[in-house]
Amino acid sequence: MFISAESLCKSYGSGDGKNDVLKNVDISLEKGHIGVILGPSGSGKSTLMNMIGGVDRVDSGSIIVDNDNVAGFDDDALTEYRRKNVGFIFQFYNLVPNLTVSENIEVCANISDSPLRLNEILSIVGLEDKKNRFPRELSGGEQQRVAVARAIVKNPKLLLCDEPTGALDFETSRDVLSLLQKINREFGTTILMITHNIAIGDMAHVVYKLRSGEITEVIRNDEIIPAERIEW
Ligand SMILES: Nc1ncnc2c1ncn2[C@@H]1O[C@H](COP(=O)(O)OP(=O)(O)OP(=O)(O)O)[C@@H](O)[C@H]1O
């Protein structure tokens, strides 16, 4: 198993204000698969993803990612793990406004031992002709493509996407989801994606339903739908 997380618990606050955000969550995902975490606002989706991505720490439980004992890492090892192995994509693209498309991508290539080539990435995300533009000169969908390029240029083993289409319209969302599916197929990148949108589950190998910090259902899809065919 590529991701194997067991009995994850995380609380914020203490005493009467204690908020149990993850309650004995188990989650596993095979290498090269797409997993989707579905759940209402506040159910703990981002918290779960942050634990797996080494952004935050669990109170208890184990997290193994590609044989790395992530939950046991000290701060330095956690930083190294994040930088080398994990690409992040968020709802809001978080691009550096005064850097061009190419420069936004190159900044992240520089932290990798085995980055992909800039031209290859620009071609995959379809932004070769816009590589010298600044983020403000791009549409939302194009900005998200830059964010995808930036996340994958370091050739991460794991791509974590937190509501990657949350700010996009239907057509543009489908384009970005297609791009993620293409990356999954071409590079074998394992992808874990958060969404509110149940339809997006159709393009995943596994869907985890999260409610109030607990996994209520795990659905394994035998048939993966191409993102271009998803409807909502
Ligand atoms: N750093 C923090 N300190 C205190 N509480 C937090 C912190 N991070 C998250 N929480 C709380 O944990 C709960 C789960 O938050 P989380 O962001 O994981 O939910 P989510 O399912 O991703 O929600 P959304 O879909 O709205 O992004 C919420 O009640 C939130 O207020």
Ligand as a Chemical Component Dictionary entry (heavy atoms), coordinates in Angstrom:
data_LIG
# 
_chem_comp.id                   LIG 
_chem_comp.type                 NON-POLYMER 
_chem_comp.pdbx_formal_charge   0 
_chem_comp.three_letter_code    LIG 
# 
loop_
_chem_comp_atom.comp_id 
_chem_comp_atom.atom_id 
_chem_comp_atom.alt_atom_id 
_chem_comp_atom.type_symbol 
_chem_comp_atom.charge 
_chem_comp_atom.model_Cartn_x 
_chem_comp_atom.model_Cartn_y 
_chem_comp_atom.model_Cartn_z 
_chem_comp_atom.pdbx_ordinal 
LIG N1  N1  N 0 -5.403  24.972 13.299 1  
LIG C1  C1  C 0 -6.639  24.787 13.796 2  
LIG N2  N2  N 0 -6.936  25.198 15.039 3  
LIG C2  C2  C 0 -8.176  24.983 15.561 4  
LIG N3  N3  N 0 -9.173  24.361 14.918 5  
LIG C3  C3  C 0 -8.929  23.934 13.678 6  
LIG C4  C4  C 0 -7.650  24.113 13.037 7  
LIG N4  N4  N 0 -7.713  23.575 11.813 8  
LIG C5  C5  C 0 -8.954  23.092 11.662 9  
LIG N5  N5  N 0 -9.690  23.294 12.777 10 
LIG C6  C6  C 0 -11.096 22.873 12.988 11 
LIG O1  O1  O 0 -11.185 21.508 12.620 12 
LIG C7  C7  C 0 -12.433 21.231 11.991 13 
LIG C8  C8  C 0 -12.175 20.564 10.641 14 
LIG O2  O2  O 0 -11.547 21.480 9.784  15 
LIG P1  P1  P 0 -11.072 21.083 8.323  16 
LIG O3  O3  O 0 -10.510 22.296 7.694  17 
LIG O4  O4  O 0 -10.209 19.885 8.389  18 
LIG O5  O5  O 0 -12.477 20.685 7.657  19 
LIG P2  P2  P 0 -12.844 20.500 6.130  20 
LIG O6  O6  O 0 -13.669 19.278 6.059  21 
LIG O7  O7  O 0 -11.614 20.544 5.298  22 
LIG O8  O8  O 0 -13.737 21.786 5.870  23 
LIG P3  P3  P 0 -13.942 22.707 4.542  24 
LIG O9  O9  O 0 -14.627 21.834 3.538  25 
LIG O10 O10 O 0 -14.826 23.812 5.044  26 
LIG O11 O11 O 0 -12.593 23.168 4.124  27 
LIG C9  C9  C 0 -13.169 22.545 11.903 28 
LIG O12 O12 O 0 -14.079 22.585 12.968 29 
LIG C10 C10 C 0 -12.079 23.577 12.080 30 
LIG O13 O13 O 0 -12.576 24.744 12.665 31 
# 
loop_
_chem_comp_bond.comp_id 
_chem_comp_bond.atom_id_1 
_chem_comp_bond.atom_id_2 
_chem_comp_bond.value_order 
_chem_comp_bond.pdbx_ordinal 
LIG N1  C1  SING 1  
LIG C1  N2  SING 2  
LIG C1  C4  DOUB 3  
LIG N2  C2  DOUB 4  
LIG C2  N3  SING 5  
LIG N3  C3  DOUB 6  
LIG C3  C4  SING 7  
LIG C3  N5  SING 8  
LIG C4  N4  SING 9  
LIG N4  C5  DOUB 10 
LIG C5  N5  SING 11 
LIG N5  C6  SING 12 
LIG C6  O1  SING 13 
LIG C6  C10 SING 14 
LIG O1  C7  SING 15 
LIG C7  C8  SING 16 
LIG C7  C9  SING 17 
LIG C8  O2  SING 18 
LIG O2  P1  SING 19 
LIG P1  O3  DOUB 20 
LIG P1  O4  SING 21 
LIG P1  O5  SING 22 
LIG O5  P2  SING 23 
LIG P2  O6  DOUB 24 
LIG P2  O7  SING 25 
LIG P2  O8  SING 26 
LIG O8  P3  SING 27 
LIG P3  O9  DOUB 28 
LIG P3  O10 SING 29 
LIG P3  O11 SING 30 
LIG C9  O12 SING 31 
LIG C9  C10 SING 32 
LIG C10 O13 SING 33 
# 
